[in-house]
């Protein structure tokens, strides 16, 4: 993304906790990691989401977002984790974060 590291770190943290409603489980500005988990739903036992940020030059940041079932024994998530990543991508792509 073309957002500077500090700005993207703040936007991702805001998205995960305030917009998506996840519980932040780890947040390290120095390591460039924000981890969160979703609540249990009727369809899933919850998901864990990890955002990893890395500076890419002066005013750009590489963001890797992963999402998976909270329980490793979950066989199917009915598209929940794909939905989580797509909604995050949509939010983060919005131009009003600049």
C-alpha positions in Angstrom: 0.0 0.0 0.0 1.1 3.6 -0.5 0.4 4.4 3.2 3.4 5.0 5.5 4.0 2.3 8.1 2.7 4.2 11.1 -0.5 5.2 9.4 -1.2 1.7 8.1 -0.5 0.2 11.5 -3.1 2.5 13.0 -5.7 1.9 10.3 -5.3 -1.9 10.5 -5.6 -1.9 14.3 -8.7 0.3 14.0 -10.3 -1.9 11.4 -9.7 -5.1 13.3 -11.0 -3.9 16.7 -13.6 -1.2 15.8 -14.9 -2.1 12.4 -14.7 -5.9 12.3 -15.3 -6.2 16.0 -12.4 -8.6 16.7 -10.5 -8.9 19.9 -6.9 -7.8 19.6 -4.6 -10.5 21.1 -1.2 -9.1 20.1 -0.1 -5.7 18.9 3.6 -4.9 18.4 4.5 -1.8 16.4 8.2 -2.7 16.4 7.6 -6.2 15.1 4.9 -5.1 12.7 2.3 -7.6 13.9 -1.3 -7.3 14.9 -3.2 -10.4 15.8 -6.9 -10.7 16.6 -9.6 -13.3 17.0 -13.3 -13.2 16.1 -16.1 -14.4 18.3 -17.8 -17.8 18.1 -20.7 -17.8 15.6 -23.3 -20.4 14.6 -21.2 -21.2 11.5 -17.7 -21.2 13.0 -15.8 -21.6 16.2 -14.1 -18.3 15.5 -11.2 -17.1 13.5 -7.7 -15.9 14.1 -6.4 -13.0 12.0 -2.9 -11.8 11.7 -1.7 -8.7 10.0 2.0 -8.4 9.3 3.4 -5.1 8.2 6.9 -4.4 6.7 8.2 -1.0 5.5 8.8 -0.9 1.8 10.7 2.3 1.2 10.0 5.7 2.6 6.2 6.0 2.2 5.0 2.5 1.4 4.2 -0.6 3.5 3.7 -4.2 2.6 0.8 -5.8 4.4 0.2 -9.5 4.7 -3.2 -10.5 6.1 -3.9 -14.1 7.1 -7.1 -15.6 8.5 -7.8 -19.1 9.6 -10.0 -21.1 12.0 -9.4 -20.5 15.7 -9.4 -24.2 16.3 -7.0 -26.2 14.2 -9.4 -29.2 14.1 -12.0 -27.2 12.1 -12.7 -29.0 8.8 -14.8 -26.3 7.1 -15.3 -22.6 7.7 -18.0 -22.1 5.1 -16.0 -19.3 3.5 -15.7 -17.3 6.7 -12.0 -16.6 6.5 -12.2 -15.7 2.8 -14.9 -13.2 3.7 -12.8 -11.8 6.5 -9.8 -11.1 4.2 -12.0 -9.7 1.4 -13.8 -7.3 3.7 -10.5 -6.1 5.2 -9.1 -5.6 1.7 -12.1 -3.6 0.7 -11.9 -1.4 3.8 -8.1 -0.9 3.5 -8.4 -0.1 -0.2 -10.7 2.9 0.5 -9.1 6.2 -0.3 -10.2 7.9 2.8 -7.4 6.5 4.9 -4.8 8.7 3.3 
